[in-house]
Amino acid sequence: MNHSARLGRIDMVATAASIGSLICWSLGPIFIKYLSGSVDSWTQNAVRYATACVCLSPFLIHAIATGSFPVKTWRLAILPSLANIAMQSLWAAGFYYIGPAFMSLLTKASILWVAGFSLIVFPEERPLVRSPRFWLGLLLSIAGMVGVIVFKDDFAARSTLIGIVIALSEAFMWGVYTISVRIAFRDIDPRTSFPVMSLYTAAGLSVCAFLFGNPSQVLALDAKGWGVVLISSVTAIAMGHVFYYTAIRRIGATIPMLIILAQPFVVFGMSNAIFHERFNGVQAIFGGVLLAGSGLSVWAQQHLRVKPRK
């Protein structure tokens, strides 16, 4: 983490990177939902990550050719890649059962796991348990999440229940992924680390596609479908992750997560226009409670980090 972050000053590079990841990751749910009508989740995962891997390969080749590539990256990337394979598989699968905005909102429960894992892994975060602000945010987040789920109009529908389970499982894996990235790549340039991650992830998702999916479906994609694959690979995977890695490397995981909490609003605006997805009034209120609680928890964590020592 850089010096300005420790002093509590605004890091403009990290802020811009966080906003960049918000924009890129808001496009992802729309693209995945669009492709769900043409290919299964396993296949689109493999194709999109393989495409992103190709786009990122010049960074890896350049680093290796110039001698700036840390050899330990090959080893350090294994655990985050396994978490990413599981997380990405759940993330894409959820959109086959529930809408983009609902999926994006539920997965924001990941902030609870990020905070929890941070308390366990990083000793400097443990005084957070004495923060009333943190616990209030935690309770609001849980209450909001329950309300968003229970008051969904088709809550009892089988497809909705499956989608909810997938979304909450993805939130857990996102917490694992975020913390593992923070630990593994603390001192490694994200332009180097994520190309390796994408290579491992693309390989793992390709194996999953051949085992559980139907890769031949990609042969039926038209030019528009391949355009969506390319654009979503570059933005939602390649650029989004590099932006996110850059942000958490400079200022930790909390502030980027706070900015990304705005994702459901952005996704809802696009999903409402394209797929006519809607929330009822009660859901919208509880959705606001969920995001406010998550934001309060993140704020408490950041306040702890920049609090001057006595």
HELIX and SHEET records of a PDB file:
HELIX    1   1 HIS A    3  LEU A    7  1                                   5    
HELIX    2   2 MET A   12  LEU A   35  1                                  24    
HELIX    3   3 SER A   41  THR A   66  1                                  26    
HELIX    4   4 THR A   73  LEU A   76  1                                   4    
HELIX    5   5 ILE A   78  GLY A   94  1                                  17    
HELIX    6   6 PRO A  100  LEU A  106  1                                   7    
HELIX    7   7 THR A  107  ALA A  109  5                                   3    
HELIX    8   8 SER A  110  VAL A  121  1                                  12    
HELIX    9   9 PRO A  123  ARG A  130  5                                   8    
HELIX   10  10 PRO A  132  VAL A  150  1                                  19    
HELIX   11  11 ARG A  158  ALA A  184  1                                  27    
HELIX   12  12 PRO A  190  PHE A  212  1                                  23    
HELIX   13  13 PRO A  215  ALA A  220  5                                   6    
HELIX   14  14 ALA A  223  SER A  232  1                                  10    
HELIX   15  15 SER A  233  MET A  239  3                                   7    
HELIX   16  16 GLY A  240  ILE A  251  1                                  12    
HELIX   17  17 THR A  254  ILE A  260  1                                   7    
HELIX   18  18 GLN A  263  PHE A  275  1                                  13    
HELIX   19  19 GLY A  281  VAL A  306  1                                  26    
END                                                                             
